[in-house]
Amino acid sequence: MRKIRRHFHGLAFAVGLLAAFGATLSAGADLKSPSLVKTSLQIFAGVYGDMERKLAAKTYERLPHENQEFQDGAAAMRDAIASEPPAFKTQVETQLKKTLAASQHVADTSATRDDAQVHAALDALATSLTDLNGLFPESLRVAPGSVPPPRGPHGPGGPGGAAPK
């Protein structure tokens, strides 16, 4: 009888964990502000793309500026998840902090002007961004570097968001 009780408690614990995990996943699937989430992920992806271009051009001195844009973009993500359930917000905030630290590492490493070190830091940032994207539904995910960088307060091209032709 004791073994049955132990197995039952173990099973109940496992079901509880799955329910909690499922609640976190469903929070990501039913976001209150999906367009804001997508916009903030696009900001991160665009700034990451800018970092890649700066590295390719060996303009290391511009990477700290790109990092600042990354840090500023975090406010958009925090606003996007402000109304989400606490467990999901905590999960996103934890990964966001890792992503911001990875971006800061790119900026710090850029001072070495060592292409291999900066490239490794940028690769780590891409991994962290991919992990952040993974917290959201697939339809909202934006691969690092897959979109043009944001330009000004209204996106590419200024007011209206249209890029110049």
Short mmCIF file of the C-alpha atoms (twelve columns), coordinates in Angstrom:
data_MODEL
# 
_entry.id   MODEL 
# 
loop_
_atom_site.group_PDB 
_atom_site.id 
_atom_site.type_symbol 
_atom_site.label_atom_id 
_atom_site.label_alt_id 
_atom_site.label_comp_id 
_atom_site.label_asym_id 
_atom_site.label_seq_id 
_atom_site.Cartn_x 
_atom_site.Cartn_y 
_atom_site.Cartn_z 
_atom_site.pdbx_PDB_model_num 
ATOM 1   C CA . MET A 1   0.000  0.000  0.000   1 
ATOM 2   C CA . ARG A 2   2.895  2.366  0.774   1 
ATOM 3   C CA . LYS A 3   4.365  1.817  -2.682  1 
ATOM 4   C CA . ILE A 4   1.052  2.636  -4.313  1 
ATOM 5   C CA . ARG A 5   0.762  5.798  -2.235  1 
ATOM 6   C CA . ARG A 6   4.332  6.821  -3.185  1 
ATOM 7   C CA . HIS A 7   3.643  6.235  -6.858  1 
ATOM 8   C CA . PHE A 8   0.406  8.173  -6.592  1 
ATOM 9   C CA . HIS A 9   2.187  11.141 -4.977  1 
ATOM 10  C CA . GLY A 10  4.898  10.980 -7.622  1 
ATOM 11  C CA . LEU A 11  2.313  10.872 -10.357 1 
ATOM 12  C CA . ALA A 12  0.360  13.754 -8.808  1 
ATOM 13  C CA . PHE A 13  3.564  15.808 -8.594  1 
ATOM 14  C CA . ALA A 14  4.375  15.091 -12.256 1 
ATOM 15  C CA . VAL A 15  0.861  16.041 -13.333 1 
ATOM 16  C CA . GLY A 16  1.137  19.263 -11.326 1 
ATOM 17  C CA . LEU A 17  4.417  20.138 -13.013 1 
ATOM 18  C CA . LEU A 18  2.959  19.457 -16.430 1 
ATOM 19  C CA . ALA A 19  -0.072 21.602 -15.623 1 
ATOM 20  C CA . ALA A 20  2.151  24.477 -14.497 1 
ATOM 21  C CA . PHE A 21  4.327  24.103 -17.595 1 
ATOM 22  C CA . GLY A 22  1.220  23.938 -19.786 1 
ATOM 23  C CA . ALA A 23  -0.133 27.114 -18.196 1 
ATOM 24  C CA . THR A 24  3.135  28.867 -19.012 1 
ATOM 25  C CA . LEU A 25  3.008  27.621 -22.586 1 
ATOM 26  C CA . SER A 26  -0.617 28.607 -23.042 1 
ATOM 27  C CA . ALA A 27  0.180  32.076 -21.686 1 
ATOM 28  C CA . GLY A 28  2.650  32.413 -24.546 1 
ATOM 29  C CA . ALA A 29  0.075  31.170 -27.030 1 
ATOM 30  C CA . ASP A 30  -2.664 33.590 -25.920 1 
ATOM 31  C CA . LEU A 31  -0.749 36.816 -25.506 1 
ATOM 32  C CA . LYS A 32  -2.651 39.979 -24.685 1 
ATOM 33  C CA . SER A 33  -0.386 42.121 -26.919 1 
ATOM 34  C CA . PRO A 34  0.975  39.883 -29.678 1 
ATOM 35  C CA . SER A 35  1.702  42.781 -32.038 1 
ATOM 36  C CA . LEU A 36  3.824  44.490 -29.378 1 
ATOM 37  C CA . VAL A 37  5.721  41.260 -28.773 1 
ATOM 38  C CA . LYS A 38  6.367  40.866 -32.508 1 
ATOM 39  C CA . THR A 39  7.501  44.490 -32.772 1 
ATOM 40  C CA . SER A 40  9.968  44.111 -29.907 1 
ATOM 41  C CA . LEU A 41  11.325 40.859 -31.365 1 
ATOM 42  C CA . GLN A 42  11.715 42.668 -34.706 1 
ATOM 43  C CA . ILE A 43  13.653 45.455 -32.979 1 
ATOM 44  C CA . PHE A 44  16.028 42.925 -31.452 1 
ATOM 45  C CA . ALA A 45  16.430 41.062 -34.760 1 
ATOM 46  C CA . GLY A 46  17.106 44.292 -36.653 1 
ATOM 47  C CA . VAL A 47  19.662 45.568 -34.166 1 
ATOM 48  C CA . TYR A 48  21.346 42.159 -34.201 1 
ATOM 49  C CA . GLY A 49  21.569 42.456 -38.007 1 
ATOM 50  C CA . ASP A 50  23.180 45.860 -37.589 1 
ATOM 51  C CA . MET A 51  25.718 44.311 -35.225 1 
ATOM 52  C CA . GLU A 52  26.514 41.657 -37.842 1 
ATOM 53  C CA . ARG A 53  27.080 44.349 -40.472 1 
ATOM 54  C CA . LYS A 54  29.297 46.361 -38.106 1 
ATOM 55  C CA . LEU A 55  31.394 43.260 -37.431 1 
ATOM 56  C CA . ALA A 56  31.700 42.467 -41.160 1 
ATOM 57  C CA . ALA A 57  32.803 46.059 -41.810 1 
ATOM 58  C CA . LYS A 58  35.113 45.914 -38.767 1 
ATOM 59  C CA . THR A 59  33.520 49.062 -37.320 1 
ATOM 60  C CA . TYR A 60  33.924 47.760 -33.773 1 
ATOM 61  C CA . GLU A 61  33.548 51.242 -32.286 1 
ATOM 62  C CA . ARG A 62  29.848 51.245 -33.333 1 
ATOM 63  C CA . LEU A 63  28.958 48.043 -31.471 1 
ATOM 64  C CA . PRO A 64  28.489 49.769 -28.083 1 
ATOM 65  C CA . HIS A 65  25.922 52.051 -29.760 1 
ATOM 66  C CA . GLU A 66  24.099 49.011 -31.135 1 
ATOM 67  C CA . ASN A 67  24.158 47.501 -27.652 1 
ATOM 68  C CA . GLN A 68  22.498 50.655 -26.318 1 
ATOM 69  C CA . GLU A 69  19.741 50.242 -28.906 1 
ATOM 70  C CA . PHE A 70  19.362 46.657 -27.712 1 
ATOM 71  C CA . GLN A 71  19.081 47.797 -24.102 1 
ATOM 72  C CA . ASP A 72  16.525 50.448 -25.107 1 
ATOM 73  C CA . GLY A 73  14.539 47.819 -27.025 1 
ATOM 74  C CA . ALA A 74  14.064 45.863 -23.794 1 
ATOM 75  C CA . ALA A 75  11.515 48.452 -22.666 1 
ATOM 76  C CA . ALA A 76  9.299  47.514 -25.626 1 
ATOM 77  C CA . MET A 77  9.419  43.847 -24.605 1 
ATOM 78  C CA . ARG A 78  8.655  44.666 -20.987 1 
ATOM 79  C CA . ASP A 79  5.679  46.772 -22.091 1 
ATOM 80  C CA . ALA A 80  4.507  43.952 -24.375 1 
ATOM 81  C CA . ILE A 81  4.403  41.392 -21.557 1 
ATOM 82  C CA . ALA A 82  3.218  43.724 -18.769 1 
ATOM 83  C CA . SER A 83  -0.295 42.227 -18.674 1 
ATOM 84  C CA . GLU A 84  0.775  38.597 -18.956 1 
ATOM 85  C CA . PRO A 85  0.554  36.074 -16.094 1 
ATOM 86  C CA . PRO A 86  3.366  36.450 -13.514 1 
ATOM 87  C CA . ALA A 87  4.952  33.052 -14.229 1 
ATOM 88  C CA . PHE A 88  5.221  33.823 -17.940 1 
ATOM 89  C CA . LYS A 89  6.515  37.358 -17.288 1 
ATOM 90  C CA . THR A 90  9.198  35.903 -15.016 1 
ATOM 91  C CA . GLN A 91  10.202 33.400 -17.661 1 
ATOM 92  C CA . VAL A 92  10.467 36.096 -20.344 1 
ATOM 93  C CA . GLU A 93  12.252 38.541 -18.035 1 
ATOM 94  C CA . THR A 94  14.820 35.894 -17.081 1 
ATOM 95  C CA . GLN A 95  15.625 35.186 -20.736 1 
ATOM 96  C CA . LEU A 96  15.524 38.898 -21.580 1 
ATOM 97  C CA . LYS A 97  18.182 39.567 -18.926 1 
ATOM 98  C CA . LYS A 98  20.371 36.837 -20.454 1 
ATOM 99  C CA . THR A 99  19.893 38.374 -23.899 1 
ATOM 100 C CA . LEU A 100 20.746 41.867 -22.666 1 
ATOM 101 C CA . ALA A 101 23.857 40.513 -20.930 1 
ATOM 102 C CA . ALA A 102 24.885 38.808 -24.194 1 
ATOM 103 C CA . SER A 103 24.428 42.098 -26.051 1 
ATOM 104 C CA . GLN A 104 26.521 43.899 -23.438 1 
ATOM 105 C CA . HIS A 105 29.188 41.234 -23.884 1 
ATOM 106 C CA . VAL A 106 29.312 42.007 -27.615 1 
ATOM 107 C CA . ALA A 107 29.853 45.685 -26.792 1 
ATOM 108 C CA . ASP A 108 32.505 44.912 -24.178 1 
ATOM 109 C CA . THR A 109 34.302 42.469 -26.457 1 
ATOM 110 C CA . SER A 110 34.309 44.978 -29.317 1 
ATOM 111 C CA . ALA A 111 36.950 46.978 -27.433 1 
ATOM 112 C CA . THR A 112 39.408 44.139 -28.120 1 
ATOM 113 C CA . ARG A 113 38.936 44.608 -31.876 1 
ATOM 114 C CA . ASP A 114 39.508 40.850 -32.082 1 
ATOM 115 C CA . ASP A 115 37.323 39.548 -34.880 1 
ATOM 116 C CA . ALA A 116 37.122 35.998 -33.491 1 
ATOM 117 C CA . GLN A 117 36.161 37.129 -29.971 1 
ATOM 118 C CA . VAL A 118 33.538 39.575 -31.201 1 
ATOM 119 C CA . HIS A 119 32.152 36.960 -33.598 1 
ATOM 120 C CA . ALA A 120 31.883 34.430 -30.736 1 
ATOM 121 C CA . ALA A 121 30.068 37.016 -28.593 1 
ATOM 122 C CA . LEU A 122 27.698 37.763 -31.477 1 
ATOM 123 C CA . ASP A 123 27.017 34.038 -31.930 1 
ATOM 124 C CA . ALA A 124 26.158 33.789 -28.218 1 
ATOM 125 C CA . LEU A 125 23.775 36.726 -28.631 1 
ATOM 126 C CA . ALA A 126 22.073 34.965 -31.567 1 
ATOM 127 C CA . THR A 127 21.588 31.865 -29.411 1 
ATOM 128 C CA . SER A 128 20.120 33.935 -26.600 1 
ATOM 129 C CA . LEU A 129 17.770 35.726 -29.003 1 
ATOM 130 C CA . THR A 130 16.642 32.398 -30.414 1 
ATOM 131 C CA . ASP A 131 15.890 31.231 -26.872 1 
ATOM 132 C CA . LEU A 132 13.891 34.424 -26.220 1 
ATOM 133 C CA . ASN A 133 11.937 33.905 -29.451 1 
ATOM 134 C CA . GLY A 134 11.227 30.333 -28.383 1 
ATOM 135 C CA . LEU A 135 9.092  31.574 -25.503 1 
ATOM 136 C CA . PHE A 136 6.523  32.929 -27.947 1 
ATOM 137 C CA . PRO A 137 4.242  31.378 -30.570 1 
ATOM 138 C CA . GLU A 138 5.977  30.562 -33.838 1 
ATOM 139 C CA . SER A 139 3.920  33.160 -35.716 1 
ATOM 140 C CA . LEU A 140 5.572  35.935 -33.664 1 
ATOM 141 C CA . ARG A 141 9.168  34.745 -33.824 1 
ATOM 142 C CA . VAL A 142 11.731 36.780 -35.724 1 
ATOM 143 C CA . ALA A 143 15.110 35.219 -36.496 1 
ATOM 144 C CA . PRO A 144 18.124 37.328 -35.510 1 
ATOM 145 C CA . GLY A 145 19.227 39.495 -38.426 1 
ATOM 146 C CA . SER A 146 16.226 38.603 -40.583 1 
ATOM 147 C CA . VAL A 147 14.694 42.086 -40.698 1 
ATOM 148 C CA . PRO A 148 16.108 45.542 -41.428 1 
ATOM 149 C CA . PRO A 149 17.175 47.529 -38.385 1 
ATOM 150 C CA . PRO A 150 14.750 50.050 -36.907 1 
ATOM 151 C CA . ARG A 151 15.257 53.619 -38.085 1 
ATOM 152 C CA . GLY A 152 14.174 56.507 -35.943 1 
ATOM 153 C CA . PRO A 153 11.016 56.638 -33.862 1 
ATOM 154 C CA . HIS A 154 8.787  55.410 -36.678 1 
ATOM 155 C CA . GLY A 155 10.791 52.519 -38.114 1 
ATOM 156 C CA . PRO A 156 12.516 52.453 -41.518 1 
ATOM 157 C CA . GLY A 157 12.170 55.678 -43.442 1 
ATOM 158 C CA . GLY A 158 10.786 57.834 -40.616 1 
ATOM 159 C CA . PRO A 159 7.070  58.728 -40.263 1 
ATOM 160 C CA . GLY A 160 4.802  56.177 -41.828 1 
ATOM 161 C CA . GLY A 161 7.512  53.533 -41.611 1 
ATOM 162 C CA . ALA A 162 8.056  53.366 -45.369 1 
ATOM 163 C CA . ALA A 163 11.634 53.034 -46.471 1 
ATOM 164 C CA . PRO A 164 12.725 55.536 -49.104 1 
ATOM 165 C CA . LYS A 165 12.693 54.237 -52.698 1 
# 
